[in-house]
Each structure stands twice: as structure tokens, then as C-alpha cells.
Amino acid sequence: MSSLAKQNSIIADINLAPEGRLKIEWAAAHMPVLNRIREQFEQDQPFKGLKVSVCLHLEAKTAYLAKVIQAGGAEVTITGSNPLSTQDDVCAALVEDGITVYAKYQPAPGELKALNIKALEAEPDLIIDDGGDLATILHGERPELLKTIRGGAEETTTGIIKLRSLENEGTLKLPMIGVNDAFCKSLFDNRYGTGQSAWDGIMRTTNLIVAGKTVVVVGYGWCGKGMAMRARGLGANVIVTEIDPIKAVEAHMEGFRVMTMKEAAPLGDFFITVTGNKAVIAGEHFDVMKDGAILSNAGHFDVEVNKPDMEERSESIRTVRKNIEEYQFKDGRKIYLLAEGRLVNLGAADGHPAEIMDMTFALQALSLRYVNEHYEEIGNHMIKVPFELDEQVARYKLESMGIQIDELSDMQKQYLQSWNV
């Protein structure tokens, strides 16, 4: 299997494998829930004889998920979902372990999509997708590759938006589980994972202080909540912009200033977009930003900060530090964009903490097994993660931390289920 993976894979350098293996081992040592599921998979072999293609940010924690699926009997192929988040040493280690990899850090223009297509040309039975990258290819230019696929699981808000759109149009062609909507994903991964890892990327890239600065968080979903919470903990003055009146009230009640993006633009020192939408920071906002403002994005695609509008206003663009592009506007102001406007927590850092991705990737593994067992009854629809899987992951996590909780007595259960007692 290892020799076949080496023969088929497209990676940067197989000689980087030892360093990548150390990274994967470190992640695995801090992922007790996924380790427990690996033991189950090794015994039950739920994917025996099946092919699984994975498209995710290809770093150490993702690599360990791929190895857990492989332990369940699958022939695994993996590709990257972002040109800046792939770690070449991790790719090499996976190939050494018999997993076929189509991924490189900073591939040539157009190469990322070509590598994604290669993962689908492996004719998988099941897929794990991120941002709907594989689903877009399957429903667009390569529908013939759908023929072998039983179904799959989607990681992100952006991908779920795409899949729901396909389902609403009646054009979704495979069963999918929206892992992002699970409690153990949105509550922990999106809030605590993004909140910590995005600031990790911003701070290690800029080497600037956050305390005393004004931070503008664009979007107050679960990721935005985490970003705002961590910014306040770092001593920042936090502004939230929103389009949802309910979330706006929530942000206000949490003690954050709430205003329009146009009002916030001249005030911010740091800007972080977490909406999953396009051009949420655009020309009219750049026109009033202060000199030295720093922009970053924690959404899946590099469209939230409108780069064409920045380029139009610039007389020069240069890289002033790794992952920092300086746009010098024609009026003399300098605005800085981190990680090309791509996911700052993965493009400029190592992504979410291992203990957080432990829960998310446990959900992915269990959801993939569920799809394989129930794809015929699910049909061409997108469903939520069954609650029993969500609860199972949470219980495993508590056990791994040595925490016990109470259980309802029979009398209490009866009381809660009755209206006349």
C-alpha cells in the first residue's frame, strides 16, 4: 500500500516525512476521543473494502483523521482545501503510511483544483468535504465522478450553504451530513477553536500587541463570538458588525459596541471577517480606514475582504513580512492584508488546537460511518448530525478529562415526560 501511495501521490518532497510524522504523533497524543474511535474502527472495520476521498486543510490533525479512517479499513486519498494551509511534511508522512496525497503548499494557479479532481478520480465510495470544494466539482464540471459515491460529510458553514442551495434547487446528487451544524462543532470548534487559532495566526504573523487596540469583528455567528471573546480577553476594544438583528442584540448584551461596517471602518486597528459571504469589507470601507489598519479573514474563501477594490486603490503592493501584504493607497495610506485574505488561522498558523479538533474530527469519523450505513434511506438530501453522535462525542470528551455528570432517575424521567404529576 505504501509503494502504491508513493507511486500515485503528488506532493512536494517525500524526504520531509520524518518531521511530518512527529507533528502527527503530537496531535494524536492530544486527541483522546479520536483515539477511542480508532480503537472501535480497528475492531469493527466499518470501511473495509471502501475508498474514501478527503478534502480538508491538510495539516497534522487532519492527517490523523485520515489515519483513523484508514484504520477502519478504508483506502484513503486526501487533498488540500486551501493553498496556504497544506503542510508538505505532513503530506510526506501520510504517503509513507500508505495514504495517497494530492496536495502541496502554495500550488501553482489552478493546480489546487486539479489536485482536488485527482482525489475524486480515485472513484471514492465516501467523501469528506470542506467548503463544498468537492461537491462543486461533482455537481459542475465532473458529474460522471458521482457514480461511485454513496455520500459524505461537510465540514464548514460555507459548504453547508452550497449544499443547501443544491438541495433547494433539487439538484443535490448525493447524501451529505452537515457536520458544521452539530453542537460539538459549532459550540466548541467554531467558538473556542476559531477564537484561539485565528488570534494565534494574527499575533504570530504581525508580532503586534492587541491590548488597547480597536478590533472590528465582522459577523457574530459562533466563529465571531469566539473572535470577539478572545479579543476582549487580550485587552482590545471590540466592535461587532452584523446584518442579523438578533445576533446584533446578542453582541450588544455581551458588552460589545455594535454598528455598521461604514461606521466601524475608520475606527478599527484590526479587522477580522467571519461571515462566509462576499465583499463584507469593500471599497467604501477602505476609503475611510486609518493608516496602518490590519485586515484578516477567518472564513473559508478569500472573498470576504474585497481584494480587487484594494488593488484598484493601490499604487504599490508588496510583501513586507511573511503572510503580510502591504497595499499602499494612492493617498499615501498603507493597509495590510494577512495570509492573502485566506483563512488566517490556517494560512498563517497551525489551525485549531488539537483538543478542539479532536471533537470535530470524531464527529467526522462517526458521521462518515453513519452515511455509509444509511445512505439509501437518506437519499439525495443534506441532514444534520444525528443527536446521538453529538452526545456520544461529548460523553467521550468528558470521560477523557475525568469528568462525571449526573443522570436522571426513573422518577425524574417520568416527571419530565408527564403533564399531570
Buried (B, 14 or more C-beta within 10 A) or exposed (E): EEEEBBEBBBBBEBEBBEBBBBBBEBBBEBBBBBBBBBEBBEEEBBBEEBBBBBBBBBBBBBBBBBBBBBBBBBBBBBBBBBBBBBBBBBBBBBBBBBBBBBBBBEBEEEBBBEBBBBBBEBEBBBBBBBBBBBBBBBBEEBEEBEEBBBBBBBBBBBBBBBBBEBBEEEEBBBBBBBBBBBBBBBBBBBBBBBBBBBBBBBBEBBEEEBEEBBBBBBBBBBBBBBBBBBBBEBEBBBBBBBBEEEBBEBBBEBEBBBBEBEBBBEBBBBBBBBBBBEBBBBEEBBBEBEEEBBBBBBBBBBBBBBBEBBEEBBEEEEEEEEBBBBBBBEEEBBBBBBBBBBBBBBBBBBBBBBBBBBBBBBBBBBBBBBBBEBBEEBEBBBBBBBEEBBEBBBEBBEEBEEEEEEEEEEEEEEEEEEEEE
